[in-house]
Amino acid sequence: MSAHAAPEGPAASGVSRAFPAVIATLMAVHACMAVTRVTASLWVLDRGYGEWIVGLLQSLFAVAPVGLSLWAGRLADRHGFHRPVGVGVLMGFTGAVLALLGQWLSALPLIALSCLLCGGAVAVAAVAIQREAGLMAADPSQLKRVFSWVALGPAVSNAVAPVVAGLLMDHAGYGWSFALGVLLPLLAWHLALRVPRHIPAPARSDAGKPRPAWDLLRDPALRHLLIINVAMSACWDAHSFVVPVIGHAKGLSASGIGLVLGSFAAAATLVRLAIVRWAHHLDEMKALRSAITMAMGILVIYAWLPGTAGLMVGSAILGTALGSVQPMVLAKLHQVTPPDRHGQALGLRGLASNGATVAMPMGFGMLATASVPFAPLWLMASILIGAQWSARKVMRLPMR
């Protein structure tokens, strides 16, 4: 299936000039979630709650996306960019306000509800943003470049948000860090309004009825891409869980923990910039197999990395591997999916990733409590063996 945009899409109507605003909108929405996640994790640890509570809160970031991803895909295919982004902005703003109130009132349930809403905000907005960006590409090489920029949005927010949040927590208190999360959705909507509006043509089957997203799973290439995406996303979640827990156990400051998380995200940012520059030289599946191998290696040895500096180096290597995954998966997904169903395919991807993320952090917390804090990383290293098998299967399948 060709990756060309549909005639009514952004590339045809000149909306591609708004591409920077599309990426900036994603960065602002995602930064709201990133600030809330790291601040909430450290707040509950500071209040004396156990690691399993951290795992529970991180799981909540994925609960709403499980229920909303397919709906978000249909909404994006039907209405385009602004309506789903508006829904995401409203959810993020509401969640950030609840987190701020929860900190003031020392109310853990409000913090939990905030995590639920902020996670849902990213899921709803990101599907529309990814779909909009994909329509701006005319060939597979451009798809890799476009989705490298799309992937840079979360990478930059993950690099900057934990560091800024850590500095605010250390020097001004948790309330100021939560307050930063309130401002970011407002910035996101301001940026979204700079993107011109266009209404996509509705997707129809031969019988004239809307096709369910589930029938896309008949394509074996799409199925294996989802397996790879879930496994590598779970590795990202394992790292996000382990760093605050280990950092707190070792007595690292909030700023130090933020620097470790920031080094991971900075490496993910740099590798995506490299993909933008050398996209035409890269084969998606060979790049994915290399990333899986690199991630497996660093996950195995991460437990023995010394001090803050060692954790920063290990996180940077892992960030390089995992950061290269999203552009390749999204580019390949758009090649194997009909253009008028990109939103549904992206919704399925979100459902699969977040479905695993709901269970994984809670499981990570229980595993770390019952054994050693680094055990989640060793678990993920073993799971990546299955991802390598799926990558080999995709390489052997004929492309449309």
C-alpha positions as CSV (number, residue, x, y, z in Angstrom):
1,M,0.0,0.0,0.0
2,S,1.4,3.4,-0.9
3,A,2.3,5.8,1.8
4,H,1.1,8.8,-0.2
5,A,-1.4,11.2,1.4
6,A,-5.0,11.2,0.3
7,P,-5.9,14.1,-2.0
8,E,-7.7,16.1,0.7
9,G,-4.8,15.7,3.1
10,P,-2.4,18.2,4.4
11,A,0.3,17.7,1.8
12,A,-2.2,18.5,-0.9
13,S,-3.6,21.6,0.8
14,G,-0.4,23.3,1.9
15,V,-0.8,22.5,5.6
16,S,2.7,21.2,5.7
17,R,3.9,24.7,6.5
18,A,2.2,24.1,9.9
19,F,4.4,21.0,10.6
20,P,6.4,22.8,13.3
21,A,3.2,23.8,15.1
22,V,2.1,20.1,15.0
23,I,5.3,18.9,16.6
24,A,5.3,21.7,19.2
25,T,1.7,20.8,20.1
26,L,2.8,17.2,20.8
27,M,5.8,18.4,22.8
28,A,3.6,20.6,25.1
29,V,0.9,17.8,25.7
30,H,3.6,15.2,26.4
31,A,5.5,17.5,28.7
32,C,2.4,17.9,30.8
33,M,2.3,14.2,31.3
34,A,6.1,13.9,31.8
35,V,6.1,16.6,34.5
36,T,3.2,15.1,36.3
37,R,4.7,11.6,36.1
38,V,8.1,12.3,37.7
39,T,6.6,14.8,40.2
40,A,3.9,12.4,41.3
41,S,6.4,9.5,41.6
42,L,8.8,11.4,43.8
43,W,5.9,13.0,45.8
44,V,4.5,9.6,46.9
45,L,8.0,8.3,47.7
46,D,8.7,11.4,49.8
47,R,5.4,10.8,51.7
48,G,6.6,7.3,52.6
49,Y,4.5,5.2,50.2
50,G,6.0,2.0,48.9
51,E,7.4,1.3,45.4
52,W,4.2,-0.5,44.5
53,I,2.3,2.8,44.7
54,V,4.8,4.3,42.2
55,G,4.0,1.3,39.9
56,L,0.3,1.8,40.4
57,L,0.5,5.5,39.5
58,Q,2.6,4.8,36.4
59,S,0.1,2.1,35.4
60,L,-2.7,4.7,35.6
61,F,-1.0,6.8,32.9
62,A,-1.9,3.9,30.5
63,V,-5.4,3.0,31.8
64,A,-7.2,5.8,29.9
65,P,-5.3,5.2,26.6
66,V,-6.4,1.5,26.6
67,G,-10.0,2.6,26.6
68,L,-9.6,5.7,24.4
69,S,-7.0,4.7,21.7
70,L,-9.4,3.1,19.2
71,W,-12.0,5.9,19.7
72,A,-9.2,8.4,19.2
73,G,-8.2,6.7,15.9
74,R,-11.8,6.9,14.6
75,L,-12.1,10.5,15.8
76,A,-8.9,11.5,13.9
77,D,-9.9,9.7,10.7
78,R,-13.3,11.4,10.9
79,H,-12.5,14.9,12.1
80,G,-8.8,15.4,11.5
81,F,-6.5,17.2,13.9
82,H,-8.3,19.8,16.0
83,R,-11.1,18.0,17.7
84,P,-9.1,15.1,19.2
85,V,-6.3,17.5,20.2
86,G,-8.8,19.7,21.9
87,V,-10.1,16.7,23.9
88,G,-6.6,15.8,24.8
89,V,-5.7,19.4,25.9
90,L,-8.8,19.5,28.1
91,M,-8.0,16.2,29.8
92,G,-4.4,17.2,30.4
93,F,-5.4,20.6,31.9
94,T,-7.9,19.0,34.2
95,G,-5.5,16.3,35.3
96,A,-2.7,18.8,36.0
97,V,-5.1,21.0,38.1
98,L,-6.1,17.9,40.1
99,A,-2.5,17.0,40.7
100,L,-1.8,20.5,42.1
101,L,-4.9,20.2,44.4
102,G,-3.8,16.8,45.5
103,Q,-0.4,18.0,46.5
104,W,-1.9,20.9,48.5
105,L,-4.5,18.6,50.2
106,S,-2.1,15.6,50.5
107,A,-4.8,13.6,48.7
108,L,-3.4,10.5,46.9
109,P,-6.7,9.8,45.1
110,L,-6.5,13.2,43.4
111,I,-3.0,12.4,42.3
112,A,-4.1,9.1,41.0
113,L,-7.0,10.6,39.0
114,S,-4.5,13.2,37.6
115,C,-2.3,10.4,36.3
116,L,-5.3,8.8,34.7
117,L,-6.3,12.0,32.9
118,C,-2.8,13.1,31.8
119,G,-2.1,9.7,30.3
120,G,-5.4,9.8,28.4
121,A,-4.6,13.3,27.2
122,V,-1.4,12.2,25.4
123,A,-3.1,9.1,23.9
124,V,-6.0,11.1,22.3
125,A,-3.9,14.0,21.1
126,A,-0.9,11.9,19.8
127,V,-3.1,9.7,17.5
128,A,-4.3,12.9,15.7
129,I,-0.9,14.4,15.6
130,Q,0.8,11.3,14.2
131,R,-1.9,11.0,11.6
132,E,-1.6,14.6,10.6
133,A,2.2,14.3,10.3
134,G,2.0,11.1,8.3
135,L,-0.2,12.8,5.6
136,M,2.6,15.3,5.0
137,A,5.0,12.6,3.7
138,A,5.0,11.5,0.1
139,D,7.3,8.4,0.2
140,P,8.9,6.0,2.7
141,S,12.1,8.1,3.1
142,Q,10.0,11.1,3.9
143,L,8.0,9.0,6.3
144,K,11.1,8.2,8.3
145,R,12.1,11.8,8.4
146,V,8.6,13.0,9.4
147,F,8.2,10.4,12.2
148,S,11.7,11.1,13.5
149,W,10.5,14.7,14.0
150,V,7.3,13.4,15.5
151,A,9.3,11.1,17.9
152,L,11.5,14.1,18.8
153,G,8.5,15.8,20.5
154,P,8.2,13.3,23.4
155,A,12.0,12.8,23.5
156,V,12.6,16.6,24.0
157,S,9.9,16.8,26.5
158,N,11.3,13.8,28.4
159,A,14.8,15.3,28.3
160,V,13.7,18.8,29.5
161,A,10.6,18.1,31.7
162,P,12.2,15.8,34.3
163,V,15.2,18.2,34.7
164,V,13.0,21.3,35.1
165,A,10.6,19.4,37.4
166,G,13.5,18.2,39.5
167,L,15.0,21.7,39.8
168,L,11.6,23.1,40.8
169,M,11.1,20.4,43.4
170,D,14.5,20.9,44.9
171,H,14.4,24.7,45.0
172,A,10.7,25.7,45.1
173,G,8.7,22.6,46.2
174,Y,6.4,20.1,44.7
175,G,3.6,22.6,44.2
176,W,5.6,24.6,41.6
177,S,6.4,21.5,39.7
178,F,2.8,20.5,39.5
179,A,1.9,24.1,38.6
180,L,4.2,23.8,35.5
181,G,2.0,20.9,34.4
182,V,-1.1,23.2,34.5
183,L,0.5,25.7,32.0
184,L,1.6,23.2,29.4
185,P,-1.9,22.2,28.1
186,L,-2.7,25.8,27.6
187,L,0.4,26.3,25.5
188,A,-0.5,23.2,23.5
189,W,-3.9,24.6,22.5
190,H,-2.3,27.9,21.5
191,L,0.0,26.0,19.2
192,A,-2.7,23.8,17.8
193,L,-4.7,26.8,16.7
194,R,-1.9,27.6,14.3
195,V,-2.6,24.4,12.3
196,P,-5.1,25.0,9.4
197,R,-8.3,23.0,9.5
198,H,-9.3,20.4,7.0
199,I,-11.8,17.6,7.2
200,P,-10.7,14.2,5.9
201,A,-12.9,12.1,3.7
202,P,-14.6,9.3,5.6
203,A,-13.2,5.8,5.3
204,R,-15.8,3.4,3.9
205,S,-15.8,-0.3,3.0
206,D,-17.1,-1.7,-0.2
207,A,-20.5,-2.3,1.6
208,G,-20.7,1.3,2.6
209,K,-20.2,0.6,6.3
210,P,-17.3,1.8,8.5
211,R,-14.7,-0.9,8.9
212,P,-13.7,-1.9,12.4
213,A,-10.1,-1.4,13.4
214,W,-9.7,-5.1,14.4
215,D,-9.8,-6.3,10.8
216,L,-6.4,-4.6,10.3
217,L,-4.9,-7.3,12.4
218,R,-5.4,-9.7,9.5
219,D,-2.2,-8.3,8.1
220,P,0.7,-10.3,9.6
221,A,3.1,-7.4,9.1
222,L,1.0,-5.1,11.2
223,R,0.6,-7.8,13.9
224,H,4.4,-8.3,14.2
225,L,5.1,-4.5,14.2
226,L,2.7,-4.2,17.1
227,I,4.6,-7.0,19.0
228,I,7.9,-5.1,18.5
229,N,6.3,-1.8,19.5
230,V,4.8,-3.3,22.7
231,A,8.1,-4.9,23.8
232,M,10.2,-1.8,23.2
233,S,7.7,0.5,24.8
234,A,7.6,-1.8,27.9
235,C,11.4,-1.4,28.1
236,W,10.9,2.3,28.1
237,D,8.4,1.9,31.0
238,A,10.8,-0.4,32.9
239,H,13.5,2.3,32.7
240,S,11.1,5.0,33.8
241,F,10.0,2.9,36.8
242,V,13.5,1.8,37.9
243,V,15.3,5.2,37.8
244,P,13.2,7.0,40.5
245,V,13.1,3.9,42.7
246,I,16.8,3.2,42.5
247,G,17.7,6.9,42.7
248,H,15.6,7.3,45.8
249,A,17.1,4.1,47.4
250,K,20.7,5.4,46.6
251,G,19.9,8.8,48.1
252,L,20.1,10.7,44.8
253,S,18.6,14.2,44.8
254,A,15.5,14.9,42.7
255,S,17.9,16.8,40.4
256,G,20.2,13.8,40.1
257,I,17.3,11.5,39.2
258,G,16.1,14.1,36.7
259,L,19.5,14.1,35.1
260,V,19.5,10.3,34.7
261,L,16.1,10.4,33.1
262,G,17.2,13.4,31.0
263,S,20.2,11.6,29.7
264,F,18.0,8.8,28.4
265,A,15.7,11.3,26.7
266,A,18.6,13.3,25.3
267,A,20.1,10.3,23.7
268,A,16.7,9.4,22.2
269,T,16.5,12.9,20.8
270,L,20.0,12.7,19.2
271,V,19.3,9.4,17.5
272,R,16.1,10.8,16.1
273,L,17.9,13.8,14.7
274,A,20.4,11.4,13.1
275,I,17.5,9.5,11.5
276,V,16.2,12.8,10.1
277,R,19.6,13.4,8.5
278,W,20.3,9.8,7.2
279,A,16.8,8.5,6.7
280,H,17.4,7.6,3.0
281,H,20.3,5.2,4.1
282,L,18.3,3.3,6.7
283,D,16.3,0.1,6.3
284,E,13.5,0.1,8.9
285,M,13.7,-3.5,9.9
286,K,17.5,-3.8,10.0
287,A,17.5,-0.7,12.2
288,L,14.9,-2.2,14.5
289,R,16.8,-5.5,14.9
290,S,20.0,-3.5,15.8
291,A,18.1,-1.5,18.4
292,I,16.6,-4.6,20.0
293,T,20.1,-6.2,20.3
294,M,21.6,-3.0,21.9
295,A,18.7,-2.7,24.3
296,M,19.0,-6.4,25.4
297,G,22.7,-5.8,26.2
298,I,22.3,-2.7,28.3
299,L,19.3,-4.1,30.2
300,V,21.4,-7.0,31.4
301,I,24.3,-5.0,32.7
302,Y,22.4,-1.9,34.0
303,A,22.4,-3.2,37.6
304,W,26.2,-3.0,37.8
305,L,26.6,0.5,36.5
306,P,28.3,2.7,39.2
307,G,26.8,5.9,40.7
308,T,25.0,8.7,39.0
309,A,27.5,9.0,36.1
310,G,27.2,5.2,35.4
311,L,23.4,5.3,35.4
312,M,23.5,8.3,33.1
313,V,25.8,6.5,30.6
314,G,23.7,3.4,30.7
315,S,20.5,5.4,30.3
316,A,22.0,7.2,27.3
317,I,22.8,3.9,25.6
318,L,19.4,2.6,26.2
319,G,17.8,5.8,25.1
320,T,19.7,5.5,21.8
321,A,18.3,2.0,21.2
322,L,14.7,2.7,22.2
323,G,14.7,6.2,20.7
324,S,15.2,4.8,17.2
325,V,12.2,2.5,17.4
326,Q,9.2,4.8,17.1
327,P,10.2,6.4,13.8
328,M,10.9,3.1,12.2
329,V,7.7,1.4,13.5
330,L,5.5,4.4,12.5
331,A,7.0,4.6,9.0
332,K,6.6,0.9,8.4
333,L,3.0,1.0,9.9
334,H,2.0,3.7,7.4
335,Q,3.4,1.6,4.5
336,V,1.3,-1.4,5.4
337,T,-1.9,0.5,6.2
338,P,-4.4,2.2,3.8
339,P,-4.1,6.0,4.0
340,D,-7.8,6.4,5.0
341,R,-7.2,4.0,8.0
342,H,-4.0,5.4,9.4
343,G,-5.9,6.7,12.5
344,Q,-7.3,3.3,13.2
345,A,-3.9,1.7,12.8
346,L,-2.4,4.3,15.1
347,G,-5.2,3.6,17.6
348,L,-4.4,-0.1,17.6
349,R,-0.8,0.7,18.2
350,G,-1.8,2.9,21.1
351,L,-4.1,0.3,22.5
352,A,-1.5,-2.4,22.3
353,S,1.3,-0.3,23.9
354,N,-0.8,1.1,26.6
355,G,-2.5,-2.2,27.4
356,A,0.9,-3.6,28.3
357,T,1.8,-0.4,30.1
358,V,-1.2,-0.8,32.4
359,A,0.0,-4.1,33.7
360,M,3.8,-3.6,33.4
361,P,4.5,-0.8,36.0
362,M,2.3,-2.5,38.7
363,G,4.1,-5.8,37.9
364,F,7.4,-4.0,38.0
365,G,6.6,-2.6,41.4
366,M,5.6,-6.0,42.8
367,L,8.7,-7.7,41.2
368,A,11.1,-5.0,42.6
369,T,9.5,-5.3,46.1
370,A,9.7,-9.1,46.1
371,S,13.2,-9.4,44.6
372,V,15.7,-6.6,43.6
373,P,14.9,-3.2,42.1
374,F,16.7,-4.0,38.9
375,A,14.6,-7.2,38.2
376,P,12.2,-5.4,35.8
377,L,15.1,-4.6,33.5
378,W,16.2,-8.3,33.4
379,L,12.6,-9.3,32.7
380,M,12.5,-7.0,29.7
381,A,15.8,-8.2,28.3
382,S,14.3,-11.7,28.1
383,I,11.1,-10.4,26.5
384,L,13.1,-8.8,23.7
385,I,14.0,-12.2,22.4
386,G,10.4,-12.4,21.1
387,A,10.7,-9.0,19.6
388,Q,13.7,-10.2,17.6
389,W,11.7,-13.1,16.3
390,S,8.9,-10.8,15.1
391,A,11.4,-8.5,13.4
392,R,12.8,-11.4,11.4
393,K,9.2,-12.4,10.4
394,V,8.4,-8.9,9.1
395,M,11.6,-8.9,7.1
396,R,10.5,-12.1,5.3
397,L,7.0,-10.8,4.5
398,P,6.3,-9.2,1.1
399,M,5.4,-5.5,1.4
400,R,2.4,-4.0,-0.4
